[in-house]
Each structure stands twice: as C-alpha cells, then as structure tokens.
Amino acid sequence: MPVHPANAARMVELLSLEQRQGVYQMEVGLTHSSGSARQILIIDEYTYVQLSMLGPFAGQRVRLSLYPKWDPFRHSFFSSLIKMNQTFSETLYYACSEEYASQLVKARQEEERPAEPEPAAHVPSLELPQHRPGHLKRSRSLRPARAILLRGILFSCLIALFLLRMDGKLFSNSAEAHEDPLQAAVAADVSSSPLINIIPVIQTAAYQSSEVPAVPEEAPEDTPAAAPETAVEEIELDGNSYEYSLPQGYVALSFDDGPSQYTRQIVDILDEYGVAANFLFIGQNASSRPAEVRYANEHGMPVGSHSWDHSDMTRNSPEENRKNLERASRELESNMNSAVTIFRPPYGAVNDELAAEAKRQHMKLLLWNRDPEDWKADNAPQVLRYFHITDPSGGIYLLHEKAVTVQALPEIIEYLQAQGLKFAVFK
C-alpha cells in the first residue's frame, strides 16, 4: 500500500539571525518530505529581539518549534526552541508576534490540523491548538450508561409503586403490557438528562444518539467495555523520500531511544490492545539490554535503528556514518530473526549524504509528523493533551521510552481506537 507523503516542513533549524539595513531576518533549514532546503524569513523587530535574548547560538544546533501558542494571561503568542550539542539539549521559550506565529502555522500547511478548537475572539486569523478545560476528562467518560441505567431503574420503581397504588395492578392485558417498562423509563430519563449535552463530544459509535445501548442481563456490573477490534497494517516504505504522513484513516506510533527499562511494559500494553508500533533502538543501549531487543522482536514489533550513539550524524564524516550505521545494525540483528530495514536519524537531522549512506545499507528513512514532546513532559496528562488538540488521522507519532509515556499509553490507544483509526507499522 503506497504512502502519500506531504511536502510540509517537519523540522525547522535556525541557521542565522541578523539585522541588515533595518530588516530583521533569519535563515532556516527546512526538512520536508522531498529533502531539505534553506530559506530566508523576514521577521518583525519584536520577535527578533526576543530570539536574540536566547543567544548566543554559535557552536550549537537550534531547532525551532512549529507549534506557537497563545498566552491568554499575557495576551501574546509564544513559541519555543531547542538548543543542543553533543552533550546536552535545552528548551527555551520566547514571546513572538502574531505574524511570526502565522508563518510557523503556514509552514505546517494542512498536514496537522487541530481538532476544531474553539476560536478565540482576539486571534481570529490563526488556527492554533488550544486546550479546552475538561475536554481531556470527558474523553474517558465511556460509561455514562451505567449511571443512567441506575436512575432509570429507580424511576421505573416509582412508576410501579404509583400504578400499584392506583389500581393494584402493575400491567394491564393490553398490548402495552408487552413493552419493557425499564427500557422506556431509561429512555425517558436520558432524554431529560443534562448528560445528553456531553455524550456527543465523545467520538464513539455507541453514543452518537440519545438511545442507550442494550445491556446484556448476564453481564456483571463491573465488566469493562470491550476495546474495539483493531487491525494492524504493515506498510513498506519505497525509500524515495523522507516519509512523514499516512493516508487519512491510518495512524502509527513509534518509540525512540530504547531499549530501556520500559521496553517490555510498552510492548505488553500494545499487545494487550491488539496493536503494534515501530521501535527505533540505539545500538549502545541494545548492547546492554539485548533481552529487550529480543522481546520486542518476538512480539511482532518492527525494530529499526536510531544510530549507534544518538549523535548528530550530519556533523560526521561519511566514513564515520558508515561505521556508525553498520555497528548499530550488527548489534540489533544479533538479537533478531530479521534484518534492520528502517532508520530514524537522531534529532531528525538528515542530509543527502546521510540518506544515501542509509540507502546503501538497505535502510529506509522514517521521520514523523506528530510530536507530543513527551521527553520533556512532567506527567501523563501533558502527553495526552497533545493527542486531543491535533488531528490523529494520517499521523506518525514520535514517542519515547519514558515513564510518563508508559502511563499515558493505554489512554492514547483507547483514544485513537475510539476515532475508528487503523494502526500501521513500517517495514
């Protein structure tokens, strides 16, 4: 099945920031589905000053976030950047103008749209994701029928007592006696319940109408609702471009920087929900945790390379990159029953020379188009929030083997399944 890549920018690297004859400009490196390019952006003085205060940038790589946000307290936009070298990475935040934020949104094109956020009156021109309070909690309210059913039972008992008091009979001999009074009472209660305004927010087939699904009498009260059956489709990359997107209706999860102490937990959770994900392992980590590599492979999770040492390979010589990739593949394949065919460059940093070397070693590049930035999240709700403010259809999610990601993973999968999406893995 072919993958339809988008030409939208997926990574923007700040190359220079300067003022020339009263014009403020920045040179950026854009990585997109057909390769990479350089571009000069004209920016306003306010944003230029804010960025300059985070310098100097000499000797460091600087990746600009593509997701500006609106600060309702300061009534201004802000964005972030990541400064990194071979020994550390640091995330810094800066205020920016609406014009600059619009340029970032335009760079993403239409590849990643927010899930119809409520537009703020003061920023009508931007489609910037905004989290709505309470939305995250409502997405987990998958059992309102039980509370409604209990109220319905109570309501039907009151009706029964009323009828008995009136004429001593609960049912007449008419055709109406064959109707289920419990079901009628529940339906009547649902139609007048304020919960009806909340249920349509949940994108699940069971709650698209005001009718309550039938509950089998033999089902115990505490039995959890069965997760929807999910098929996983294997997609083979053609290797002709950097892949960033999937067709609409599909979604893919991928995990970087393993193997780790969390690898088995992640695999077990995926297994429990009947889905799979790509694991991009670092060779050095695999050398100290070979059992985790075997565990992922034996459970049907495609294992790919994330280099030997997670260095910025665009700064290496061609010979260094050749040895780096060969060493990582050799370590991974010694614990697998298949060859390594997928490569994800550290930091998403890639140039034509690195891509050509990966191709010579029979590996295809896999990047991403959805980045929850779970590596810097403080808790699981922060990770989950990203999934609720972006359109998951067609998304390839970049995740990491972190404790907060493990905590969020079951709800992530449940949310994606509730959207009726088919999971995909790359081979």
C-alpha positions in Angstrom: 0.0 0.0 0.0 1.6 3.3 -1.0 2.2 6.1 1.5 1.4 9.6 0.4 4.0 11.9 1.8 3.2 15.6 2.4 5.7 18.3 1.4 5.0 20.2 4.6 8.0 21.2 6.7 8.5 18.9 9.6 11.7 20.4 11.2 12.9 24.0 11.1 16.5 24.6 12.2 17.7 28.2 12.9 20.9 28.8 10.9 21.4 32.5 11.4 19.7 35.5 13.0 20.7 39.0 11.9 19.7 42.6 11.1 20.5 44.1 7.7 19.8 47.7 6.9 16.8 47.8 9.3 15.5 44.5 8.1 15.3 41.6 10.6 15.8 38.2 9.1 16.5 34.6 9.9 18.0 31.8 7.8 16.4 28.5 8.5 16.9 24.9 7.3 13.7 23.2 6.3 13.4 19.4 6.4 10.4 18.1 4.4 9.3 15.0 2.6 11.4 15.6 -0.5 14.6 16.5 1.3 16.0 19.7 2.8 16.4 23.3 1.8 17.4 26.7 3.1 15.2 29.7 3.3 15.4 33.4 4.4 12.4 34.5 6.6 11.7 38.2 7.2 10.6 38.7 10.8 9.5 41.6 12.9 11.7 43.5 15.4 9.8 42.3 18.5 10.3 38.6 17.6 13.9 39.3 16.6 14.7 40.9 20.0 13.1 38.0 21.9 15.1 35.4 19.9 18.3 37.4 20.3 18.0 37.3 24.1 18.2 33.5 24.0 21.6 33.6 22.2 24.4 33.2 21.5 23.8 30.2 19.2 27.3 29.7 17.9 28.5 26.1 18.0 25.0 24.8 18.8 22.1 23.4 16.7 18.9 25.3 17.3 15.6 23.6 16.3 12.5 25.9 16.2 9.2 24.6 17.4 6.4 24.5 14.7 3.7 24.9 17.4 3.3 28.5 18.6 0.7 29.0 21.4 -1.4 31.9 22.7 -0.9 33.0 26.3 -4.3 34.3 27.5 -2.7 35.8 30.6 -0.1 37.9 28.8 -2.2 38.3 25.7 0.6 37.4 23.4 1.9 34.5 21.4 4.9 32.4 22.5 7.0 29.6 21.0 10.0 27.5 21.9 13.3 26.3 20.6 15.8 23.6 21.5 19.5 24.4 21.8 21.6 21.3 21.6 25.1 19.9 21.1 26.6 16.5 21.6 26.4 16.7 25.4 23.2 18.5 26.3 19.9 19.9 25.0 17.9 22.8 26.4 14.4 24.0 25.7 13.8 27.8 25.9 10.7 29.8 25.4 10.3 33.2 23.8 7.5 35.6 23.0 6.7 36.3 19.4 4.3 38.3 17.2 1.1 37.1 15.6 2.8 37.5 12.2 5.6 35.2 13.2 3.2 32.6 14.7 1.3 32.7 11.4 4.4 31.9 9.5 5.0 28.8 11.7 1.4 27.7 11.2 1.7 28.1 7.4 5.0 26.1 7.5 3.0 23.1 8.8 0.5 23.6 5.9 -2.5 21.4 6.3 -0.7 18.3 7.4 -1.6 18.7 11.1 -4.9 20.5 11.9 -6.2 21.0 15.4 -9.4 19.1 16.2 -11.7 22.1 15.6 -10.7 24.2 18.6 -13.0 26.9 19.7 -11.6 30.1 18.1 -10.5 32.9 20.4 -12.2 36.2 19.6 -8.9 38.1 19.8 -7.0 35.8 17.4 -9.4 35.1 14.5 -6.8 34.6 11.8 -4.9 31.7 13.3 -5.8 28.0 13.7 -3.7 27.5 16.8 -4.5 24.5 19.0 -6.0 25.5 22.4 -6.8 23.0 25.1 -10.3 23.3 26.4 -10.7 22.7 30.2 -12.4 19.5 31.0 -12.2 18.0 27.5 -9.5 15.5 28.5 -11.6 14.2 31.3 -14.7 13.9 29.1 -12.8 11.7 26.7 -12.6 9.0 29.4 -16.3 9.1 30.3 -17.1 5.9 28.5 -19.6 4.5 31.0 -22.4 7.1 31.4 -24.9 4.4 30.6 -24.5 2.7 33.9 -25.4 5.9 35.9 -28.3 6.5 33.6 -29.4 2.9 33.9 -29.5 3.1 37.7 -31.5 6.2 37.6 -33.8 4.5 35.2 -34.4 1.6 37.5 -35.2 3.9 40.3 -37.6 5.9 38.1 -39.3 2.7 36.9 -39.8 1.5 40.5 -41.5 4.8 41.3 -43.8 4.3 38.4 -44.6 0.8 39.5 -45.5 1.9 43.0 -47.7 4.6 41.6 -49.6 2.1 39.4 -50.0 -0.4 42.2 -51.4 2.3 44.5 -53.8 3.4 41.8 -55.5 0.1 40.9 -53.4 -2.7 42.4 -52.1 -3.9 39.1 -48.7 -3.3 37.5 -49.6 -4.3 34.0 -52.8 -4.5 32.0 -53.8 -7.2 29.5 -53.4 -4.8 26.6 -50.6 -4.8 24.0 -48.8 -2.2 26.2 -48.2 -4.9 28.8 -45.5 -6.4 26.5 -43.4 -3.3 26.5 -40.3 -3.2 28.7 -41.1 -0.6 31.4 -37.4 -0.4 32.4 -36.2 0.4 28.9 -38.9 3.0 28.5 -38.1 4.6 31.8 -34.4 4.7 31.0 -35.1 6.3 27.6 -37.3 8.9 29.2 -34.7 9.7 31.8 -31.9 10.0 29.2 -34.0 12.5 27.1 -34.3 14.8 30.0 -30.8 14.3 31.5 -28.1 17.0 31.1 -25.6 14.3 30.2 -27.0 14.3 26.7 -25.1 17.5 26.1 -21.8 15.8 27.0 -22.2 12.5 25.3 -21.9 13.7 21.6 -18.4 15.1 22.4 -17.1 11.6 22.8 -16.3 10.3 19.3 -17.6 6.7 19.8 -20.3 5.0 17.8 -22.1 3.8 21.0 -23.0 7.4 22.0 -24.0 9.0 18.7 -27.7 9.1 19.6 -29.7 9.6 22.8 -30.7 5.9 22.9 -28.9 3.8 25.5 -27.4 0.6 24.1 -28.9 -2.6 25.4 -27.1 -4.1 28.3 -27.0 -7.9 28.4 -28.6 -9.2 31.6 -25.8 -11.8 32.1 -23.0 -9.2 32.0 -21.7 -8.4 35.5 -21.9 -4.8 36.5 -18.1 -4.3 36.8 -17.3 -5.8 33.4 -15.3 -3.2 31.4 -16.4 -2.3 27.9 -14.5 -4.3 25.3 -12.0 -2.4 23.2 -12.8 -2.1 19.5 -11.1 -4.7 17.4 -8.1 -3.1 15.7 -6.2 -4.5 12.8 -2.5 -3.5 12.2 -1.4 -3.0 8.6 2.2 -3.3 7.5 3.4 -0.6 5.1 6.6 -0.9 3.2 8.3 2.4 2.5 9.5 3.0 -1.1 12.7 4.8 0.1 12.4 7.5 -2.5 11.7 10.3 0.0 11.6 11.1 3.7 8.3 9.7 4.9 6.1 11.9 7.1 2.5 11.0 6.6 0.0 8.3 6.2 -3.3 8.2 4.3 -6.3 9.5 6.1 -7.9 6.9 8.4 -4.5 5.5 9.5 -2.2 6.2 12.5 1.2 5.0 13.6 3.0 5.0 16.9 6.8 4.9 17.1 9.2 4.8 20.1 12.7 6.2 20.1 15.8 5.9 22.3 15.3 2.4 23.6 15.8 -0.3 24.6 15.2 0.7 28.2 13.7 -0.5 31.4 10.3 0.5 29.9 10.5 -1.5 26.7 8.7 -4.6 28.0 5.9 -2.6 29.6 5.3 -0.7 26.3 5.3 -4.0 24.3 2.9 -5.6 26.8 0.5 -2.6 26.6 0.5 -2.7 22.8 -0.1 -6.4 22.9 -3.0 -6.0 25.3 -4.8 -3.7 22.9 -4.0 -5.7 19.8 -1.8 -3.0 18.1 1.8 -2.6 17.2 4.4 0.1 16.9 7.9 0.7 15.5 10.7 0.7 17.9 13.8 2.7 17.0 16.6 1.4 19.1 20.1 2.9 19.8 22.9 0.5 19.3 24.7 1.3 22.5 21.5 0.7 24.5 20.9 -2.5 22.7 24.3 -3.8 23.6 23.5 -3.5 27.3 19.8 -4.7 27.0 19.8 -7.4 24.3 16.9 -9.2 26.0 14.6 -6.2 25.5 15.5 -6.2 21.7 14.6 -9.9 21.5 11.4 -9.3 23.5 10.1 -6.6 21.1 11.1 -8.6 18.1 9.5 -11.8 19.3 6.2 -9.9 20.0 6.0 -8.7 16.4 7.2 -5.2 16.9 9.3 -3.9 14.0 12.7 -2.9 15.3 14.7 -0.2 13.5 18.0 1.7 14.0 18.3 5.0 15.7 22.1 5.1 15.2 24.8 3.6 17.4 25.2 6.6 19.8 22.5 9.1 19.1 24.9 11.7 17.8 24.1 14.4 15.2 25.1 12.4 12.2 25.0 15.4 9.8 28.2 16.6 11.6 30.0 13.3 11.0 32.2 12.4 8.1 30.8 9.8 5.5 33.1 7.2 6.9 32.0 7.8 10.5 28.4 7.5 9.4 29.1 4.2 7.5 30.7 2.6 10.6 28.0 4.1 12.9 25.1 2.6 11.0 26.8 -0.7 10.4 27.7 -1.1 14.1 24.1 -0.4 15.2 22.6 -2.8 12.7 25.0 -5.5 13.6 24.1 -5.2 17.3 20.4 -5.2 16.7 20.4 -8.0 14.1 22.4 -10.3 16.5 19.2 -10.4 18.7 16.6 -10.6 15.9 15.4 -13.0 13.3 15.3 -10.3 10.6 17.3 -7.6 9.1 17.2 -3.9 10.1 15.4 -2.0 7.3 14.2 1.2 9.0 16.5 4.1 10.2 15.5 7.2 12.1 18.2 9.8 12.3 18.8 11.3 15.8 17.1 14.6 16.3 15.5 14.1 12.9 18.7 15.7 11.5 19.4 14.4 8.0 21.1 15.5 4.8 21.6 13.9 1.4 24.8 12.2 2.3 23.4 10.5 5.3 20.3 9.5 3.4 22.4 8.0 0.7 24.5 6.0 3.2 21.4 4.6 4.8 20.1 3.5 1.4 23.5 1.8 0.6 23.0 -0.2 3.8 19.4 -1.2 2.6 17.6 1.0 5.1 14.8 3.5 4.5 14.4 6.7 6.5 11.4 7.1 8.7 10.6 10.5 10.3 7.4 11.8 11.8 4.6 14.4 11.6 3.2 14.4 15.1 5.5 15.3 18.1 3.9 15.3 21.6 7.3 16.1 23.0 6.8 13.5 25.7 10.5 13.5 26.5 10.1 16.8 28.5 6.5 16.2 29.9 6.1 16.2 33.6 3.1 13.9 33.7 0.8 11.8 31.6 -1.9 14.4 31.1 0.6 16.7 29.4 1.3 13.9 26.9 -2.4 13.1 26.4 -3.3 16.7 25.8 -1.4 16.8 22.5 -3.4 13.9 21.1 -6.6 15.8 21.9 -5.6 19.0 20.2 -4.3 17.5 17.0 -6.0 15.5 14.2 -4.6 12.0 14.6 -5.7 10.8 11.2 -2.7 10.3 9.0 -0.3 10.9 11.9 3.0 9.2 12.6 3.7 9.9 16.3 7.1 10.3 17.8 7.2 8.9 21.3 10.0 7.9 23.7 10.5 5.2 26.3 9.7 7.3 29.3 7.7 6.7 32.5 5.1 9.3 31.7 4.6 7.8 28.2 4.1 4.4 29.7 1.4 5.9 32.0 -0.3 7.7 29.1 -0.1 4.9 26.6 -3.3 3.0 27.4 -5.4 6.1 27.2 -3.6 7.1 24.0 -4.5 3.8 22.3 -8.1 4.0 23.6 -8.5 7.5 22.2 -7.1 6.5 18.8 -9.2 3.4 18.6 -12.3 5.5 19.5 -11.6 7.6 16.4 -12.0 4.4 14.3 -8.4 4.6 13.0 -6.4 1.7 11.6 -2.9 1.3 13.2 0.0 0.9 10.9 3.7 -0.1 11.2 6.5 0.4 8.8 8.8 -2.3 7.4 
